[in-house]
Amino acid sequence: MGVIRDLLRLMRATRELPPHPTAREAIRQSADIAEQWGRVADAFANQTTAAAPTGPGGPYGAATADPFANLAFHQSGLPASGTVIACTPEEPSADGLTVYAVLLEVRVEGREPYRATYRTVIAEAARHNWRQGAVLPFRVSPDDPQALLLG
């Protein structure tokens, strides 16, 4: 009896779910997302990021979609720590995301500390990680101390 009751409950729950999109609607949604990503990727590529030119060059200092470029930068980059001095919002990007300019004091072992600006998109729930005085792990390009990769 329990199995039949569970099947009836499942059928009732299924009727209450929103309808699945048709194949045509699913393709349209996929095309919309692809077009939006293309616009955002173009906007990001035309920005000067903290990681350019020798960093991975992703959107606003983030890793790129190319895992090999990210891995190569991570392997060749020098481990560093960045202490947040200031985190200020800039103008919203093409798709409405807020970009933050994070002023850091970067410390690499065996070198003098220096300041660098790291531009990134920060989720609202993660903003507390970027408060003044927070210390974050970075990788620094051996050739360009301004090229940073978080992590």
Residue pairs with C-beta under 8 A, 6 or more apart in sequence:
21 29
36 95
39 94
39 95
40 59
40 93
40 94
40 95
41 59
43 93
43 94
43 95
44 58
44 59
44 60
44 93
45 57
47 59
47 60
47 119
49 55
49 57
49 58
49 59
49 60
49 61
49 119
50 60
50 61
50 116
50 117
50 118
50 119
50 120
50 146
50 147
50 148
51 57
51 58
51 61
51 62
51 73
51 147
51 148
51 149
52 147
53 144
53 147
54 141
54 143
54 144
54 147
55 61
55 73
55 141
55 144
55 147
55 148
55 149
56 63
56 64
56 66
56 69
56 70
56 73
56 149
57 64
57 69
58 64
58 65
58 70
59 121
60 93
60 99
60 119
60 120
60 121
61 118
61 119
61 120
61 148
61 149
61 150
62 120
62 121
62 150
63 70
63 149
63 150
63 151
64 70
70 149
73 139
73 141
73 149
74 139
74 149
74 151
76 141
76 142
77 138
77 139
77 140
77 141
77 142
77 149
78 108
78 109
78 139
78 140
78 141
78 142
79 108
79 109
79 137
79 138
79 139
80 106
80 107
80 108
80 137
80 138
80 139
80 140
80 148
81 106
81 107
81 135
81 136
81 137
81 138
82 102
82 104
82 105
82 106
82 107
82 116
82 118
82 135
82 136
82 137
82 138
82 148
83 104
83 105
83 107
83 133
83 134
83 135
84 102
84 103
84 104
84 130
84 131
84 132
84 133
84 134
84 135
84 136
85 103
85 104
85 105
85 115
85 132
86 102
86 103
86 132
87 100
87 101
87 102
87 103
87 122
87 127
87 130
87 131
87 132
88 100
88 101
88 103
89 98
89 99
89 100
90 98
90 99
90 100
90 101
90 119
91 99
92 98
92 99
93 99
93 121
97 121
98 121
98 122
99 119
99 120
99 121
100 119
100 120
100 121
100 122
100 130
101 117
101 118
101 119
102 117
102 118
102 119
102 120
102 130
103 115
103 116
103 117
104 115
104 116
104 117
104 118
104 136
104 138
104 148
105 113
105 114
105 115
106 113
106 114
106 115
106 116
106 138
106 140
106 145
106 148
107 113
108 140
108 145
111 145
114 145
116 145
116 146
116 148
117 146
118 138
118 148
118 150
120 150
122 129
122 130
129 136
130 136
136 150
137 150
137 151
138 148
138 149
138 150
138 151
139 148
139 149
139 151
140 147
140 148
141 147
141 148
